Amino acid sequence: MYSKYQRNKALQLYEQCSSVSMIIQKLGYPSRMQLYKWIKNKDNPRGKLPQGEPVSSESVEQLKAQMKDMQLELDILKETLNVLKKDPGIVLPIVKTGF
């Protein structure tokens, strides 16, 4: 594990020369993969999320209603399958595949 100082030093060098190999050779750390991760996440430090767009309460309510409808559909389908399983004249492979 590397300290914040080591991470920041590697990123500063990257901004100056943009050579991953040169940074690793000069500092003796980190691994190539680790440095690429740091470069990828340099604008999004660990623990901080990027700022998103504000969401209106109307769209939240709309999504909640949609989720409620989908849950109702799922519950109906589950119950339908349970009823079909209880019918002795039903062939289960046909029910499972839909054919």
N, CA and C atoms as a LAMMPS dump frame, in Angstrom:
ITEM: TIMESTEP
0
ITEM: NUMBER OF ATOMS
297
ITEM: BOX BOUNDS ff ff ff
-5.0000000000000000e+02 5.0000000000000000e+02
-5.0000000000000000e+02 5.0000000000000000e+02
-5.0000000000000000e+02 5.0000000000000000e+02
ITEM: ATOMS id mol type element x y z
1 1 1 N 0.846 -1.173 0
2 1 2 C 0 0 0
3 1 3 C 0.893 1.239 0
4 2 1 N 0.485 2.214 -0.728
5 2 2 C 1.288 3.424 -0.874
6 2 3 C 0.633 4.59 -0.134
7 3 1 N 1.452 5.512 0.323
8 3 2 C 0.928 6.682 1.034
9 3 3 C 0.386 7.687 0.023
10 4 1 N -0.362 8.647 0.548
11 4 2 C -0.886 9.72 -0.308
12 4 3 C 0.26 10.504 -0.928
13 5 1 N 1.306 10.679 -0.147
14 5 2 C 2.472 11.407 -0.65
15 5 3 C 3.074 10.693 -1.865
16 6 1 N 3.245 9.375 -1.755
17 6 2 C 3.807 8.61 -2.863
18 6 3 C 2.9 8.664 -4.091
19 7 1 N 1.607 8.537 -3.858
20 7 2 C 0.637 8.598 -4.961
21 7 3 C 0.699 9.954 -5.644
22 8 1 N 0.654 11.013 -4.839
23 8 2 C 0.665 12.364 -5.404
24 8 3 C 1.967 12.659 -6.145
25 9 1 N 3.082 12.175 -5.606
26 9 2 C 4.366 12.387 -6.261
27 9 3 C 4.39 11.706 -7.63
28 10 1 N 3.895 10.479 -7.687
29 10 2 C 3.843 9.752 -8.961
30 10 3 C 2.931 10.463 -9.956
31 11 1 N 1.801 10.97 -9.485
32 11 2 C 0.874 11.67 -10.379
33 11 3 C 1.455 12.995 -10.864
34 12 1 N 2.187 13.694 -9.993
35 12 2 C 2.837 14.939 -10.412
36 12 3 C 3.859 14.658 -11.507
37 13 1 N 4.645 13.624 -11.333
38 13 2 C 5.622 13.259 -12.354
39 13 3 C 4.933 12.879 -13.662
40 14 1 N 3.81 12.204 -13.549
41 14 2 C 3.062 11.814 -14.75
42 14 3 C 2.579 13.052 -15.505
43 15 1 N 2.123 14.062 -14.772
44 15 2 C 1.674 15.301 -15.416
45 15 3 C 2.82 15.997 -16.134
46 16 1 N 4.02 15.85 -15.614
47 16 2 C 5.194 16.493 -16.221
48 16 3 C 5.698 15.748 -17.449
49 17 1 N 5.76 14.416 -17.376
50 17 2 C 6.403 13.684 -18.47
51 17 3 C 5.484 12.724 -19.219
52 18 1 N 4.359 12.349 -18.65
53 18 2 C 3.388 11.436 -19.27
54 18 3 C 3.978 10.093 -19.683
55 19 1 N 5.003 9.65 -18.978
56 19 2 C 5.615 8.36 -19.288
57 19 3 C 5.542 7.451 -18.065
58 20 1 N 4.702 6.445 -18.163
59 20 2 C 4.521 5.506 -17.062
60 20 3 C 5.83 4.776 -16.767
61 21 1 N 6.487 4.311 -17.803
62 21 2 C 7.751 3.575 -17.62
63 21 3 C 8.803 4.426 -16.924
64 22 1 N 8.902 5.681 -17.319
65 22 2 C 9.904 6.566 -16.735
66 22 3 C 9.627 6.823 -15.246
67 23 1 N 8.372 6.973 -14.896
68 23 2 C 7.996 7.226 -13.5
69 23 3 C 8.362 6.021 -12.641
70 24 1 N 8.018 4.838 -13.11
71 24 2 C 8.308 3.62 -12.353
72 24 3 C 9.815 3.432 -12.215
73 25 1 N 10.544 3.723 -13.277
74 25 2 C 11.998 3.585 -13.244
75 25 3 C 12.62 4.597 -12.281
76 26 1 N 12.107 5.822 -12.306
77 26 2 C 12.669 6.88 -11.458
78 26 3 C 12.344 6.662 -9.982
79 27 1 N 11.081 6.333 -9.684
80 27 2 C 10.651 6.198 -8.29
81 27 3 C 10.9 4.797 -7.721
82 28 1 N 10.865 3.804 -8.567
83 28 2 C 10.975 2.433 -8.09
84 28 3 C 9.647 1.878 -7.603
85 29 1 N 8.618 2.596 -7.79
86 29 2 C 7.254 2.186 -7.443
87 29 3 C 6.316 2.973 -8.323
88 30 1 N 5.1 2.768 -8.399
89 30 2 C 4.337 1.564 -8.086
90 30 3 C 4.43 0.597 -9.255
91 31 1 N 3.567 -0.395 -9.248
92 31 2 C 3.512 -1.291 -10.411
93 31 3 C 2.845 -0.527 -11.553
94 32 1 N 3.058 -1.01 -12.745
95 32 2 C 2.453 -0.366 -13.92
96 32 3 C 0.927 -0.304 -13.773
97 33 1 N 0.332 -1.411 -13.339
98 33 2 C -1.122 -1.474 -13.184
99 33 3 C -1.616 -0.469 -12.137
100 34 1 N -0.906 -0.371 -11.028
101 34 2 C -1.297 0.562 -9.971
102 34 3 C -1.234 2.001 -10.455
103 35 1 N -0.184 2.334 -11.184
104 35 2 C -0.049 3.696 -11.685
105 35 3 C -1.162 4.032 -12.662
106 36 1 N -1.526 3.083 -13.516
107 36 2 C -2.638 3.328 -14.429
108 36 3 C -3.948 3.553 -13.67
109 37 1 N -4.144 2.828 -12.57
110 37 2 C -5.342 3.039 -11.742
111 37 3 C -5.335 4.441 -11.146
112 38 1 N -4.181 4.864 -10.635
113 38 2 C -4.083 6.211 -10.058
114 38 3 C -4.373 7.271 -11.109
115 39 1 N -3.846 7.086 -12.288
116 39 2 C -4.066 8.061 -13.361
117 39 3 C -5.548 8.105 -13.724
118 40 1 N -6.151 6.94 -13.827
119 40 2 C -7.568 6.868 -14.176
120 40 3 C -8.441 7.553 -13.123
121 41 1 N -8.084 7.402 -11.859
122 41 2 C -8.91 7.921 -10.764
123 41 3 C -8.392 9.221 -10.164
124 42 1 N -7.465 9.89 -10.833
125 42 2 C -6.858 11.081 -10.223
126 42 3 C -7.864 12.215 -10.004
127 43 1 N -8.889 12.3 -10.849
128 43 2 C -9.892 13.354 -10.687
129 43 3 C -11.03 12.935 -9.775
130 44 1 N -11.001 11.691 -9.343
131 44 2 C -12.045 11.163 -8.469
132 44 3 C -11.382 10.409 -7.314
133 45 1 N -10.848 11.146 -6.324
134 45 2 C -10.156 10.48 -5.215
135 45 3 C -11.07 9.498 -4.492
136 46 1 N -10.44 8.511 -3.912
137 46 2 C -11.18 7.468 -3.21
138 46 3 C -12.083 8.06 -2.13
139 47 1 N -13.305 7.574 -2.108
140 47 2 C -14.245 8.018 -1.092
141 47 3 C -15.088 9.208 -1.511
142 48 1 N -14.752 9.829 -2.625
143 48 2 C -15.533 10.969 -3.093
144 48 3 C -16.208 10.602 -4.397
145 49 1 N -17.492 10.875 -4.476
146 49 2 C -18.241 10.585 -5.682
147 49 3 C -18.305 11.826 -6.563
148 50 1 N -18.352 11.623 -7.871
149 50 2 C -18.484 12.782 -8.747
150 50 3 C -19.84 13.453 -8.531
151 51 1 N -19.86 14.743 -8.731
152 51 2 C -21.094 15.505 -8.545
153 51 3 C -22.088 15.129 -9.632
154 52 1 N -23.27 14.743 -9.258
155 52 2 C -24.309 14.373 -10.212
156 52 3 C -25.292 15.507 -10.416
157 53 1 N -26.221 15.268 -11.296
158 53 2 C -27.262 16.266 -11.541
159 53 3 C -28.33 16.146 -10.462
160 54 1 N -28.908 17.264 -10.069
161 54 2 C -29.985 17.185 -9.078
162 54 3 C -31.197 16.465 -9.681
163 55 1 N -31.893 15.72 -8.841
164 55 2 C -33.05 14.959 -9.3
165 55 3 C -34.298 15.566 -8.694
166 56 1 N -35.292 15.76 -9.534
167 56 2 C -36.537 16.344 -9.04
168 56 3 C -37.332 15.286 -8.284
169 57 1 N -38.138 15.748 -7.352
170 57 2 C -38.961 14.817 -6.575
171 57 3 C -39.993 14.145 -7.483
172 58 1 N -40.356 14.824 -8.564
173 58 2 C -41.311 14.248 -9.516
174 58 3 C -40.732 13.002 -10.189
175 59 1 N -39.463 13.079 -10.597
176 59 2 C -38.852 11.925 -11.253
177 59 3 C -38.622 10.797 -10.25
178 60 1 N -38.341 11.127 -9.006
179 60 2 C -38.181 10.096 -7.97
180 60 3 C -39.516 9.382 -7.758
181 61 1 N -40.58 10.134 -7.679
182 61 2 C -41.912 9.54 -7.496
183 61 3 C -42.289 8.685 -8.698
184 62 1 N -41.93 9.138 -9.885
185 62 2 C -42.218 8.385 -11.105
186 62 3 C -41.474 7.042 -11.083
187 63 1 N -40.212 7.072 -10.67
188 63 2 C -39.432 5.834 -10.578
189 63 3 C -39.981 4.9 -9.503
190 64 1 N -40.425 5.467 -8.387
191 64 2 C -41.017 4.641 -7.328
192 64 3 C -42.282 3.955 -7.829
193 65 1 N -43.11 4.691 -8.577
194 65 2 C -44.341 4.112 -9.121
195 65 3 C -44.014 3.01 -10.127
196 66 1 N -43.022 3.246 -10.954
197 66 2 C -42.608 2.245 -11.934
198 66 3 C -42.083 0.991 -11.225
199 67 1 N -41.317 1.184 -10.17
200 67 2 C -40.792 0.059 -9.421
201 67 3 C -41.929 -0.73 -8.748
202 68 1 N -42.915 -0.031 -8.244
203 68 2 C -44.061 -0.682 -7.613
204 68 3 C -44.834 -1.517 -8.639
205 69 1 N -45.025 -0.965 -9.847
206 69 2 C -45.715 -1.7 -10.912
207 69 3 C -44.938 -2.957 -11.306
208 70 1 N -43.631 -2.822 -11.42
209 70 2 C -42.811 -3.975 -11.804
210 70 3 C -42.834 -5.053 -10.718
211 71 1 N -42.835 -4.636 -9.455
212 71 2 C -42.902 -5.602 -8.364
213 71 3 C -44.237 -6.33 -8.383
214 72 1 N -45.312 -5.608 -8.69
215 72 2 C -46.63 -6.233 -8.788
216 72 3 C -46.645 -7.26 -9.92
217 73 1 N -46.079 -6.908 -11.075
218 73 2 C -46 -7.847 -12.196
219 73 3 C -45.22 -9.103 -11.795
220 74 1 N -44.115 -8.902 -11.114
221 74 2 C -43.291 -10.031 -10.677
222 74 3 C -44.062 -10.925 -9.712
223 75 1 N -44.767 -10.322 -8.766
224 75 2 C -45.547 -11.099 -7.803
225 75 3 C -46.645 -11.908 -8.513
226 76 1 N -47.295 -11.298 -9.508
227 76 2 C -48.348 -11.99 -10.261
228 76 3 C -47.754 -13.169 -11.024
229 77 1 N -46.61 -12.952 -11.659
230 77 2 C -45.965 -14.036 -12.406
231 77 3 C -45.541 -15.183 -11.489
232 78 1 N -45.005 -14.85 -10.315
233 78 2 C -44.606 -15.888 -9.367
234 78 3 C -45.813 -16.703 -8.91
235 79 1 N -46.903 -16.017 -8.602
236 79 2 C -48.101 -16.713 -8.147
237 79 3 C -48.704 -17.555 -9.259
238 80 1 N -48.671 -17.05 -10.484
239 80 2 C -49.169 -17.812 -11.629
240 80 3 C -48.359 -19.096 -11.794
241 81 1 N -47.056 -19.008 -11.678
242 81 2 C -46.203 -20.182 -11.786
243 81 3 C -46.503 -21.179 -10.67
244 82 1 N -46.739 -20.69 -9.463
245 82 2 C -47.086 -21.585 -8.349
246 82 3 C -48.396 -22.315 -8.617
247 83 1 N -49.382 -21.622 -9.181
248 83 2 C -50.668 -22.255 -9.491
249 83 3 C -50.481 -23.295 -10.578
250 84 1 N -49.699 -22.96 -11.603
251 84 2 C -49.471 -23.906 -12.696
252 84 3 C -48.712 -25.138 -12.221
253 85 1 N -47.806 -24.974 -11.264
254 85 2 C -47.059 -26.114 -10.734
255 85 3 C -47.982 -27.091 -10.007
256 86 1 N -49.047 -26.583 -9.393
257 86 2 C -49.968 -27.431 -8.626
258 86 3 C -50.903 -28.23 -9.529
259 87 1 N -51.098 -27.826 -10.774
260 87 2 C -51.982 -28.519 -11.705
261 87 3 C -51.286 -29.781 -12.203
262 88 1 N -51.851 -30.969 -11.905
263 88 2 C -51.187 -32.208 -12.296
264 88 3 C -51.138 -32.421 -13.813
265 89 1 N -51.958 -31.754 -14.579
266 89 2 C -51.997 -31.942 -16.023
267 89 3 C -51.004 -31.068 -16.772
268 90 1 N -50.234 -30.26 -16.052
269 90 2 C -49.297 -29.338 -16.707
270 90 3 C -47.933 -29.993 -16.873
271 91 1 N -47.286 -29.71 -17.972
272 91 2 C -45.941 -30.225 -18.219
273 91 3 C -44.962 -29.102 -17.886
274 92 1 N -44.172 -29.284 -16.81
275 92 2 C -43.298 -28.215 -16.314
276 92 3 C -42.247 -27.736 -17.316
277 93 1 N -41.578 -28.591 -18.093
278 93 2 C -40.591 -28.052 -19.046
279 93 3 C -41.215 -27.074 -20.031
280 94 1 N -42.472 -27.277 -20.359
281 94 2 C -43.134 -26.348 -21.276
282 94 3 C -43.345 -25.013 -20.574
283 95 1 N -43.72 -25.032 -19.312
284 95 2 C -43.939 -23.802 -18.56
285 95 3 C -42.638 -23.035 -18.387
286 96 1 N -41.551 -23.745 -18.097
287 96 2 C -40.266 -23.089 -17.853
288 96 3 C -39.698 -22.447 -19.106
289 97 1 N -39.844 -23.077 -20.251
290 97 2 C -39.251 -22.536 -21.476
291 97 3 C -40.216 -21.637 -22.229
292 98 1 N -41.484 -21.76 -21.946
293 98 2 C -42.467 -20.926 -22.627
294 98 3 C -42.945 -21.531 -23.931
295 99 1 N -42.601 -22.784 -24.215
296 99 2 C -43.042 -23.435 -25.449
297 99 3 C -43.898 -24.625 -25.132
